[in-house]
Amino acid sequence: MTGRTVLLAGATGLVGREILAGLLADGTVLAVHSLGRRAPATRHPKLTAHVVDFAALPALPPADELYLALGTTIKVAGSQAAFRAVDYDANLAVAKAARAAGARKAGLVSAMGADSGSKVFYNRVKGELENALAQLPFEGLAIARPSLLVGDRAIVGQAARRGEEWGFALGKALGFLIPANYQPIEAAAVARALLSAVPSAKGRQVLLSGAMQREASGSR
């Protein structure tokens, strides 16, 4: 695994930022190519930032692995169509381009409740993306399904999300009553779980939020 070259879409987001930090600190990673509508603030000898239009992606550099951390909300996007253009279309376009560039392993930041048959639009789009990625010829696909994310959105230039704030407060007060998969989870824990799973992934592997929580707690 020494000398791995990695593609990362969404490096400026809450989880993507943590994935980027982990990749840059990993001695087995030779190079990281970030893909986004803006370059990450991080500067590092391993990092090459590519500012791209996801609707018209150029050919990507050869790579071994791909991490997909692109995501938004319907409120931020402005409409269901705009949300789908990011969470489904952009992620799938990057995955196809990465596979064409030689990537054999992939990791996705999805969501608890992802289900292509769901009546909830958000969950349905997440599930449809998971299924679409599983149809691509990756040797391994690790899918992280976090619950409400905990992290400092101000650092990545995002407004606080009230649902996450309420969920975090409720989790602290009544966490023992909330099923493990639906308790708030730190963005760093999601990143660590994917960074651990992707290099050795075989077939389709789903990382549920509760398991990622336990793994993070055990590593402290």
MOPE-V383529 format. One line per field, one symbol per residue. phi: phi as a letter, one per 30 degrees, with the letter a starting at -180 (. if undefined). psi: psi as a letter, one per 20 degrees, with the letter a starting at -180 (. if undefined). Layout:
# MOPE-V383529
phi = ???
psi = ???
This chain:
# MOPE-V383529
phi = .didcbcbcjdcdddedddeddddddddcdabccbadbddddbaedccccdbcddbdddcdeacbbbcbdabbddddjaddddddddcdddddddddddddjdcbbbbccaejeadcdddeedddddddedddddddddbbccccddedclddddcicddcedddddddddddbedcceedcdebdedddddddddddecdbicbccddddddddddddd
psi = ipkqpqpopkijrghhhhggggghioiipgqpoqpriqqqhppqhipppooroiimprpqqprhqppokpqarhgghirhghghhghfggghgggghghhjiphqqqpocqpipoijqipgghggghhgggghiiqlqhpopopnqbpqprnhhhjkqqqohhhgghgghhhhkhiipqhijqqqphhhgghgghhhghjppbpppoqgghhgggghhi.
